[in-house]
Amino acid sequence: MINVIDVTADHTLDDYASYVHLRPAVEALRKAAPSAVQALRGRTVWMVNSTAQGGGVAEMMPKMVALLRELGVRTEWVVISSEEERFFDLTKRLHNLIHDAGPPSLNGQDRDFYASESQRFADALIDRIGPNDLLVVHDPQPMAMGSLIGRRNGNPTIWRCHIGLDHETPATRAAWEFLEPWADGYDHSVFTVKDYAPSYFRDRTSVIPPAIDPLSPKNMPLAVHKVSGILVNASLGTTLHPVLTLPFQEPARRLQADGSFAPAINPEGIGLLYRPIVLQVSRWDRLKGWSPLMEGFKRLKSFRNLPHRLPSEKHRRRLELVRLVLAGPDPSSIQDDPEGLEVFE
C-alpha cells in the first residue's frame, strides 16, 4: 500500500555550480536555504505520489529529494499502491477530466470508493509521520489520503498539482467538484499555472513553473561519440568500434511487423544518426497526441509525390528518408496509468 523509495544523488549542488550559467541559481538557492532549513529542523518532509517510474513527477522526485537532503532537510519519498485496479482506473478518469477529456460521469459510488481506498493509504502512512512533519502530496491520486492525515494528525500539508486546464468546462468542473471535499485538509497548494487552480484553492496557491534537470543527459548537448555510444548501448544502433560504457540493462525494443518485440536494430537499424527524425517521447497517454502526430506524418510523407509543392530535390530526398519514432516506456511498468496498454495497442 505504501512504499518508501530509496533515492541516490546523481548530482550535487557543486556539480550544478560548476557550470557558469547555473552558478547564480545555485548561489541564490544556498543563500535562501538557511532560514527554510532552520524552520524545518527536527521535521521530515514527506513527498507522496502514485508511481516511482514513468511520468514527470516520478522523474522529478529523486532530484528534488536529493537536493533537499543536501541542503539539510530530512526528506522521504513514498508511493501509494492499490490492490484494486479500479482505483487507478478512477484516478485516470479524473486526470483526463481535468484536461477536458472524457464524459463527466462521476457518481456517489466513485466518491465512496475513492474515500475508502484513501483511508487505507492514510492508515498505512500515518504512524510513520511525526506530528510536526510536513506532508507534500502530488496530484489527484493521493489527494484524499493527504487530507485525511492532515485532519487527523494536524500536520502541515501542501497539495502540489502538476496538471490543469486554463479554462472551465463541464468535464473540468466535474473533476474539481469531485476533489473539493478534500481541499480543506490542505494548508496550501502549488500549481504550475495560476489559472489551473480551482476557485477553492485560489487564495492559498503558489505557482511553480515546470522545470527540468539541466544536468540530465537528455537535457544537455552531447558530443557525437557520446550519442553514438548511447545508441549502441540501448540497441538503437550498431558499430564495430568500442563504445564508452557497457550495454544498458534494459535495451530499447522495437515493435516488429508480426506484433512481437525485438532489439531496436532489427530487422534493420532505425538510422537515428543518419536520417531526419520526427520523435515523440512520452507515456502512452491519449492526451499526448499520438494519433494526430501519426496523421500529420502521413500528410508530410505524401508531399514527396507532389513535385510542384517541393522547392528542391534535396527536400524530396529528406521526405523520403525521414522516419517517425514514437518512444515510450513499457506500458505495464507504470502502475497509475491503466490506459497505457490500451493506448499503446
NUPAFI-32020 format. One line per field, with one value per residue (C-alpha): residue number from 1; residue in three letters; x negated, y negated, z. Coordinates in pm, 1 decimal. Example, Ala and Ser with C-alpha at 12.3 -4.5 7.8 and 13.67 -1.06 7.14 Angstrom:
<nodes>
nr: c(1, 2)
rest: c(ALA, SER)
xx: c(-1230.0, -1367.0)
yy: c(450.0, 106.0)
zz: c(780.0, 714.0)
</nodes>
This chain:
<nodes>
nr: c(1, 2, 3, 4, 5, 6, 7, 8, 9, 10, 11, 12, 13, 14, 15, 16, 17, 18, 19, 20, 21, 22, 23, 24, 25, 26, 27, 28, 29, 30, 31, 32, 33, 34, 35, 36, 37, 38, 39, 40, 41, 42, 43, 44, 45, 46, 47, 48, 49, 50, 51, 52, 53, 54, 55, 56, 57, 58, 59, 60, 61, 62, 63, 64, 65, 66, 67, 68, 69, 70, 71, 72, 73, 74, 75, 76, 77, 78, 79, 80, 81, 82, 83, 84, 85, 86, 87, 88, 89, 90, 91, 92, 93, 94, 95, 96, 97, 98, 99, 100, 101, 102, 103, 104, 105, 106, 107, 108, 109, 110, 111, 112, 113, 114, 115, 116, 117, 118, 119, 120, 121, 122, 123, 124, 125, 126, 127, 128, 129, 130, 131, 132, 133, 134, 135, 136, 137, 138, 139, 140, 141, 142, 143, 144, 145, 146, 147, 148, 149, 150, 151, 152, 153, 154, 155, 156, 157, 158, 159, 160, 161, 162, 163, 164, 165, 166, 167, 168, 169, 170, 171, 172, 173, 174, 175, 176, 177, 178, 179, 180, 181, 182, 183, 184, 185, 186, 187, 188, 189, 190, 191, 192, 193, 194, 195, 196, 197, 198, 199, 200, 201, 202, 203, 204, 205, 206, 207, 208, 209, 210, 211, 212, 213, 214, 215, 216, 217, 218, 219, 220, 221, 222, 223, 224, 225, 226, 227, 228, 229, 230, 231, 232, 233, 234, 235, 236, 237, 238, 239, 240, 241, 242, 243, 244, 245, 246, 247, 248, 249, 250, 251, 252, 253, 254, 255, 256, 257, 258, 259, 260, 261, 262, 263, 264, 265, 266, 267, 268, 269, 270, 271, 272, 273, 274, 275, 276, 277, 278, 279, 280, 281, 282, 283, 284, 285, 286, 287, 288, 289, 290, 291, 292, 293, 294, 295, 296, 297, 298, 299, 300, 301, 302, 303, 304, 305, 306, 307, 308, 309, 310, 311, 312, 313, 314, 315, 316, 317, 318, 319, 320, 321, 322, 323, 324, 325, 326, 327, 328, 329, 330, 331, 332, 333, 334, 335, 336, 337, 338, 339, 340, 341, 342, 343, 344, 345)
rest: c(MET, ILE, ASN, VAL, ILE, ASP, VAL, THR, ALA, ASP, HIS, THR, LEU, ASP, ASP, TYR, ALA, SER, TYR, VAL, HIS, LEU, ARG, PRO, ALA, VAL, GLU, ALA, LEU, ARG, LYS, ALA, ALA, PRO, SER, ALA, VAL, GLN, ALA, LEU, ARG, GLY, ARG, THR, VAL, TRP, MET, VAL, ASN, SER, THR, ALA, GLN, GLY, GLY, GLY, VAL, ALA, GLU, MET, MET, PRO, LYS, MET, VAL, ALA, LEU, LEU, ARG, GLU, LEU, GLY, VAL, ARG, THR, GLU, TRP, VAL, VAL, ILE, SER, SER, GLU, GLU, GLU, ARG, PHE, PHE, ASP, LEU, THR, LYS, ARG, LEU, HIS, ASN, LEU, ILE, HIS, ASP, ALA, GLY, PRO, PRO, SER, LEU, ASN, GLY, GLN, ASP, ARG, ASP, PHE, TYR, ALA, SER, GLU, SER, GLN, ARG, PHE, ALA, ASP, ALA, LEU, ILE, ASP, ARG, ILE, GLY, PRO, ASN, ASP, LEU, LEU, VAL, VAL, HIS, ASP, PRO, GLN, PRO, MET, ALA, MET, GLY, SER, LEU, ILE, GLY, ARG, ARG, ASN, GLY, ASN, PRO, THR, ILE, TRP, ARG, CYS, HIS, ILE, GLY, LEU, ASP, HIS, GLU, THR, PRO, ALA, THR, ARG, ALA, ALA, TRP, GLU, PHE, LEU, GLU, PRO, TRP, ALA, ASP, GLY, TYR, ASP, HIS, SER, VAL, PHE, THR, VAL, LYS, ASP, TYR, ALA, PRO, SER, TYR, PHE, ARG, ASP, ARG, THR, SER, VAL, ILE, PRO, PRO, ALA, ILE, ASP, PRO, LEU, SER, PRO, LYS, ASN, MET, PRO, LEU, ALA, VAL, HIS, LYS, VAL, SER, GLY, ILE, LEU, VAL, ASN, ALA, SER, LEU, GLY, THR, THR, LEU, HIS, PRO, VAL, LEU, THR, LEU, PRO, PHE, GLN, GLU, PRO, ALA, ARG, ARG, LEU, GLN, ALA, ASP, GLY, SER, PHE, ALA, PRO, ALA, ILE, ASN, PRO, GLU, GLY, ILE, GLY, LEU, LEU, TYR, ARG, PRO, ILE, VAL, LEU, GLN, VAL, SER, ARG, TRP, ASP, ARG, LEU, LYS, GLY, TRP, SER, PRO, LEU, MET, GLU, GLY, PHE, LYS, ARG, LEU, LYS, SER, PHE, ARG, ASN, LEU, PRO, HIS, ARG, LEU, PRO, SER, GLU, LYS, HIS, ARG, ARG, ARG, LEU, GLU, LEU, VAL, ARG, LEU, VAL, LEU, ALA, GLY, PRO, ASP, PRO, SER, SER, ILE, GLN, ASP, ASP, PRO, GLU, GLY, LEU, GLU, VAL, PHE, GLU)
xx: c(0.0, -283.8, -635.4, -933.7, -1155.4, -1531.7, -1696.9, -2060.2, -2203.0, -2321.8, -2449.7, -2538.7, -2492.3, -2864.7, -2812.1, -2548.5, -2759.7, -3049.3, -2851.5, -2880.9, -2521.2, -2385.3, -2605.9, -2383.6, -2082.8, -2283.5, -2415.2, -2062.8, -1936.4, -2214.6, -2151.8, -1778.8, -1801.9, -1924.1, -1604.8, -1387.2, -1614.5, -1602.8, -1222.1, -1219.5, -1480.9, -1363.6, -1093.1, -1070.8, -926.9, -724.3, -679.5, -388.2, -282.9, -141.8, -430.8, -808.6, -863.5, -704.7, -586.0, -723.4, -662.3, -849.7, -1136.9, -1149.8, -1122.3, -1468.6, -1642.2, -1423.8, -1462.8, -1841.6, -1883.6, -1663.5, -1870.7, -2193.4, -2059.9, -1992.3, -1620.0, -1527.4, -1313.8, -1140.8, -961.0, -671.6, -449.5, -96.9, 10.5, 354.6, 457.5, 781.2, 741.6, 1049.2, 860.5, 621.1, 898.3, 1087.8, 791.8, 706.4, 1059.8, 1006.0, 675.9, 849.3, 1141.6, 905.6, 773.9, 1130.1, 1127.4, 1395.5, 1757.5, 1810.2, 1984.3, 1859.0, 2107.7, 2152.6, 2005.4, 1689.3, 1667.4, 1718.8, 1459.2, 1202.8, 1260.6, 1228.0, 905.9, 762.3, 840.0, 641.0, 345.7, 370.4, 382.5, 69.5, -131.5, -5.3, -204.5, -531.1, -471.4, -568.7, -319.3, -526.8, -633.6, -537.8, -330.9, -360.8, -113.5, -141.8, 159.0, 510.4, 431.8, 319.4, 500.1, 766.5, 506.5, 306.5, 619.6, 719.8, 375.8, 374.3, 716.0, 633.4, 271.1, 275.2, -32.9, -107.1, -1.6, -62.3, 107.2, -112.6, 93.6, -107.9, 188.0, 471.0, 654.4, 670.9, 1048.6, 1352.2, 1564.1, 1829.2, 1557.2, 1311.2, 1593.4, 1693.0, 1335.0, 1275.9, 1612.8, 1520.1, 1194.9, 1331.0, 1430.3, 1063.0, 930.8, 992.4, 738.7, 459.0, 294.8, 160.0, 145.6, -103.9, -10.5, -221.9, 4.2, 225.8, 529.5, 510.3, 617.6, 990.1, 1167.1, 1142.4, 759.6, 711.5, 649.5, 385.7, 190.1, -167.3, -288.2, -597.8, -650.2, -760.2, -1134.5, -1393.5, -1722.9, -1985.7, -2243.4, -2026.9, -2183.7, -1863.8, -1872.8, -2239.0, -2424.6, -2607.4, -2920.1, -2882.3, -3082.6, -2856.2, -2543.3, -2682.3, -2765.6, -2419.2, -2252.0, -2469.6, -2427.5, -2049.2, -2033.2, -1932.6, -2239.3, -2532.1, -2903.8, -3226.0, -3402.4, -3426.0, -3199.0, -3246.9, -3008.3, -2855.2, -2519.2, -2215.3, -2048.7, -1715.9, -1790.2, -1532.5, -1291.7, -1108.5, -767.2, -800.9, -566.6, -425.2, -339.1, -632.2, -923.0, -1290.8, -1603.0, -1551.1, -1822.2, -1601.7, -1507.7, -1727.2, -1868.9, -1637.5, -1916.7, -1895.3, -2241.5, -2181.9, -1815.2, -1592.5, -1375.0, -1036.2, -1042.4, -789.0, -883.4, -617.1, -391.6, -128.0, 147.4, 417.8, 368.5, 9.9, 136.4, 2.8, 278.8, 266.9, -111.3, -83.8, 179.1, -39.2, -338.9, -134.9, -49.3, -414.2, -519.7, -254.8, -422.0, -707.4, -459.0, -370.3, -662.6, -512.1, -495.9, -863.7, -1134.8, -1417.1, -1523.2, -1709.5, -1380.0, -1220.8, -1509.6, -1459.2, -1093.3, -1189.9, -1437.7, -1251.6, -1125.7, -868.4, -980.5, -722.8, -907.0, -772.7, -812.5, -680.3, -310.7, -290.4, -564.1, -352.4, -101.3, 100.3, 179.4, 411.8, 494.3, 131.6, 150.9, 483.9, 346.9, 30.2, 226.2)
yy: c(0.0, -242.5, -200.4, -408.7, -478.3, -474.2, -778.9, -821.8, -1155.6, -1178.5, -1533.8, -1770.4, -2145.4, -2178.1, -1986.9, -2238.2, -2532.5, -2413.0, -2533.7, -2910.2, -2961.4, -2761.5, -2912.4, -3216.9, -2991.1, -2767.3, -3067.8, -3210.7, -2874.7, -2844.8, -3199.8, -3142.1, -2793.6, -2852.1, -3015.9, -2745.6, -2468.3, -2617.7, -2625.2, -2256.9, -2145.0, -1835.0, -1771.9, -1536.6, -1643.8, -1355.2, -1356.9, -1138.6, -1042.1, -741.5, -589.0, -560.1, -534.6, -684.2, -1041.6, -1376.2, -1358.0, -1028.9, -1172.0, -1492.5, -1341.8, -1180.9, -1506.5, -1712.5, -1475.0, -1453.7, -1832.3, -1889.5, -1636.7, -1804.9, -2137.1, -1975.8, -1897.9, -1545.9, -1423.0, -1093.5, -982.7, -738.8, -594.9, -463.2, -135.7, 21.2, 382.0, 256.3, 196.5, -21.7, -284.6, -384.9, -348.8, -612.1, -845.6, -819.2, -933.7, -1227.5, -1307.0, -1306.7, -1517.9, -1782.0, -1803.2, -1823.1, -1467.7, -1206.5, -1212.5, -1393.3, -1093.0, -1062.9, -932.4, -860.7, -511.7, -660.8, -905.4, -634.8, -407.6, -688.0, -777.9, -419.5, -348.0, -681.8, -591.3, -269.8, -467.8, -714.0, -433.1, -278.3, -601.5, -796.9, -614.9, -689.4, -1063.6, -1278.6, -1539.7, -1830.2, -1667.8, -1833.6, -1638.0, -1730.3, -1535.8, -1530.5, -1516.9, -1373.7, -1008.3, -1055.7, -1386.3, -1249.7, -1046.7, -1361.2, -1546.4, -1266.9, -1265.5, -1644.3, -1649.6, -1366.9, -1446.2, -1820.5, -1802.7, -2099.3, -1988.0, -2104.4, -1975.7, -2000.4, -1969.3, -1926.0, -1919.9, -2150.9, -2349.9, -2729.4, -2741.8, -2569.3, -2310.1, -2060.7, -1794.1, -2000.7, -2118.6, -1756.4, -1665.2, -1965.8, -1919.4, -1556.0, -1662.4, -1967.3, -1783.9, -1705.2, -2056.8, -2181.1, -1929.2, -2131.6, -2446.6, -2543.6, -2436.9, -2466.9, -2474.1, -2511.5, -2788.7, -3019.1, -2963.5, -2586.1, -2627.4, -2579.6, -2856.5, -2685.7, -2691.5, -3038.5, -3218.1, -2964.7, -2886.8, -2941.4, -2897.9, -2691.5, -2652.9, -2317.3, -2262.0, -2021.8, -1891.7, -2074.7, -1801.1, -1514.5, -1373.0, -1426.2, -1797.5, -1854.5, -1888.4, -1561.1, -1503.1, -1272.9, -994.2, -1004.3, -997.6, -701.9, -519.4, -574.5, -448.8, -136.1, -61.2, -99.4, 133.1, -160.1, -137.3, 86.0, 30.3, 230.4, -26.5, -16.0, -248.0, -417.2, -216.1, 127.4, 208.6, 88.7, 336.8, 272.4, 204.2, 43.2, 282.9, 221.1, 335.6, 585.4, 646.3, 960.8, 773.9, 908.7, 710.5, 741.4, 528.2, 195.7, 272.4, 549.5, 604.2, 308.0, 9.6, -287.3, -512.7, -773.6, -912.0, -938.6, -1013.6, -1311.6, -1206.1, -1316.5, -1197.0, -1189.5, -1063.4, -1033.9, -797.8, -618.0, -864.6, -978.2, -1335.3, -1331.1, -1344.5, -1020.8, -983.9, -1342.4, -1312.3, -995.4, -1153.8, -1459.8, -1242.8, -1063.8, -1400.8, -1505.1, -1191.5, -1246.1, -1573.2, -1384.8, -1281.2, -1643.1, -1781.5, -2126.8, -2164.2, -2093.3, -2357.7, -2116.4, -1759.9, -1774.2, -1845.5, -1547.4, -1327.3, -1438.3, -1341.8, -1000.0, -941.9, -1092.2, -848.9, -881.0, -741.8, -701.0, -616.2, -542.6, -313.0, 39.7, -35.8, 236.9, 66.3, -236.7, -136.3, -458.2, -468.8, -176.1, -321.4, -298.1, 52.3, -21.4, -338.9, -159.5, 121.4)
zz: c(0.0, 91.8, -46.1, 65.6, -236.7, -196.9, -355.1, -452.4, -561.6, -921.9, -884.1, -602.7, -586.5, -653.2, -978.6, -1087.0, -972.6, -1188.9, -1491.6, -1530.0, -1644.3, -1346.3, -1075.6, -998.6, -938.2, -704.7, -512.1, -479.3, -351.5, -95.5, 22.5, 65.6, 214.8, 575.1, 702.5, 549.9, 675.9, 1025.4, 1016.6, 918.1, 1170.8, 1354.6, 1093.5, 796.4, 462.5, 317.4, -60.2, -174.5, -525.5, -710.4, -905.0, -880.2, -1254.9, -1562.4, -1596.7, -1493.2, -1118.1, -1082.2, -1287.0, -1085.7, -738.6, -695.4, -791.6, -559.0, -264.7, -310.3, -325.5, -20.1, 174.1, 65.5, 194.6, 531.3, 507.5, 615.0, 325.0, 240.4, -75.7, -55.4, -327.7, -285.4, -444.1, -459.1, -499.0, -652.3, -1027.0, -1009.6, -807.9, -1083.8, -1341.5, -1143.6, -1092.7, -1463.1, -1541.3, -1305.9, -1478.3, -1817.6, -1697.8, -1558.9, -1917.2, -2057.0, -2191.8, -2133.6, -2013.3, -1679.4, -1523.0, -1166.2, -909.3, -540.8, -570.0, -718.1, -428.0, -166.7, -326.8, -356.6, 8.0, 132.0, -59.7, 52.6, 412.7, 367.4, 233.7, 522.9, 781.7, 628.6, 642.9, 940.7, 1209.7, 1027.5, 1024.8, 1320.1, 1444.3, 1307.2, 980.5, 653.0, 400.6, 30.9, -183.7, -561.9, -798.2, -751.9, -679.4, -314.7, -256.6, -21.1, 169.9, 248.2, 352.1, 590.9, 754.7, 785.1, 951.7, 1191.4, 1281.0, 1229.9, 1008.3, 782.1, 434.6, 76.9, -234.9, -545.8, -865.6, -1185.8, -1425.5, -1525.2, -1789.0, -1811.6, -1863.7, -1715.8, -1897.2, -1779.6, -1764.4, -1558.6, -1332.0, -1259.9, -1164.3, -939.1, -767.4, -703.4, -533.6, -349.1, -24.8, 32.4, -24.5, 329.4, 460.4, 298.5, 425.0, 84.0, -279.7, -563.8, -933.5, -1245.9, -1381.7, -1174.1, -1398.1, -1335.6, -972.3, -895.2, -707.7, -367.9, -384.0, -536.2, -204.1, -92.9, -405.9, -516.5, -873.4, -951.3, -1327.5, -1470.1, -1456.6, -1591.5, -1457.0, -1663.0, -1592.7, -1710.7, -2030.1, -2227.9, -2145.8, -2234.2, -2564.7, -2633.7, -2837.4, -3136.7, -2974.5, -2667.3, -2883.5, -3075.7, -2753.8, -2610.1, -2927.9, -2938.3, -2567.7, -2598.5, -2903.0, -3120.0, -3341.6, -3429.9, -3466.7, -3494.8, -3278.7, -2897.1, -2700.9, -2364.5, -2147.1, -2127.8, -2290.0, -2099.0, -1866.0, -2041.8, -2409.7, -2635.4, -2803.0, -3126.9, -3242.5, -3526.9, -3818.9, -3654.4, -3331.8, -3130.3, -2986.8, -3071.0, -3021.6, -3196.3, -3457.0, -3602.0, -3879.4, -3977.1, -3796.4, -3744.3, -3867.9, -3593.4, -3674.7, -4047.2, -4113.3, -4035.3, -3741.4, -3611.4, -3249.3, -2967.8, -2622.8, -2352.1, -2164.2, -2372.6, -2298.4, -2543.0, -2427.9, -2558.4, -2916.9, -3065.7, -3325.4, -3458.8, -3487.4, -3695.2, -3918.8, -3963.3, -4050.8, -4316.6, -4471.3, -4455.7, -4642.2, -4910.2, -5015.0, -5180.8, -5451.3, -5528.5, -5732.1, -5766.6, -5389.1, -5316.2, -5352.1, -5437.4, -5498.0, -5167.0, -4992.7, -5165.9, -5052.9, -4693.4, -4712.9, -4844.7, -4562.6, -4266.0, -4004.2, -3728.9, -3394.2, -3117.5, -2795.6, -2452.6, -2151.9, -2122.9, -2055.7, -1790.8, -1585.2, -1483.7, -1222.1, -1207.6, -1583.1, -1661.5, -2005.8, -2115.6, -2261.8, -2433.7, -2593.5, -2696.9, -2863.1)
</nodes>
